[in-house]
Amino acid sequence: MEQFDRVMTTMTGSQEKAEETLAKINDTVKGTAFGLDTAASAVQNFVTSGIEVESATRYFESWPMLCVTLYIRLRFEAEWVE
C-alpha cells in the first residue's frame, strides 16, 4: 500500500486525498472476493492513465455489482436453456 499511497499522493497532490481514496476502495472490497491490493492497483492504473481519481474510484465501486449482475444473468440463462 506504500506504493499506492506514494503514487496517489503524487498524482493528486494530496496525502489526504490518497488516504480517502484508499478508504473508499477498502470499503468497496469488504465482503467481496476482491483483494485490497488488486483493487488499489486497478484504481491506480486508471489514475496514471489520465482518469480523474473520483471517476476511477467510481468505476471500481461499480465492479462488484456488475459481477453479481452478470452472474445472476448467466445463471438464469443457463437454467432457461436446460
N, C-alpha and C positions, 0 to 999 in steps of 0.2 A: 504494500500500500504506500510505501515511501515514494516509489516512482510515480504513482498516480498523484499523490499529493504535490510532488515537485513539479510535474508536468502541468497539472491543472492550475497550480498557483502561478506558474509562468504564463500560461495561456490566458488566464482570466485577470491576472494582476492582483489577485486577492486570495490570501490564505483562507479567509472566512468563506468565500465562495467555493473554494475547493472542498472544505470540510462540509459545507451544506450539501454540495453535490454528492459526496460520498455517503452522507447520511440518507439522502433520498434513494440512492442506489441500494444501500443496505436494507432500507425499509421495503423496497420492491422485491428483493430476493428472499426475504424471510418467508419460510414455509414453502419454498419452491425448490426445484432441482438445480436452479442456477446457483453457482458459487459467487461470492463477492468479488474474488479476483477476476473471474471471467467477465462479470458484469462491468466492473470498473474498467477493464481493458476495452470492452466494447464501447463504452461511453467516451473513453479517452481517444479511441481511434476515430470516432465521429468528430470530436472536437479538433483533433490535429488535422483532420481532413477539411476543416473550414466551417463546420456546422456549429452554430451557437450552443453554448452549454445547456441552456434551458431546453432547446429543441432536442439535443442529443439525449438529455435525461428523459424527456417525454417519450421519445422513440423507444428507449429501453423500457420504460414503465409499461408500455403497451404490449411488449413481447409475451409476458406470461399469460395475459388474457387471450392474445392471439393464438398461442399454443393450445390453450384449453378449448377455444372455439374450434380450431382445426381438428383436434382430437375428437370432439363430440360429433362434428360433421362427418368425419371419416368413419367413425363407429356407427353412426346412424345409416350412412350409405352402405356399409358392409352388411348390416342387418337387413336392409331393404332388399339387397341383391340376393340374399340367401333364400 
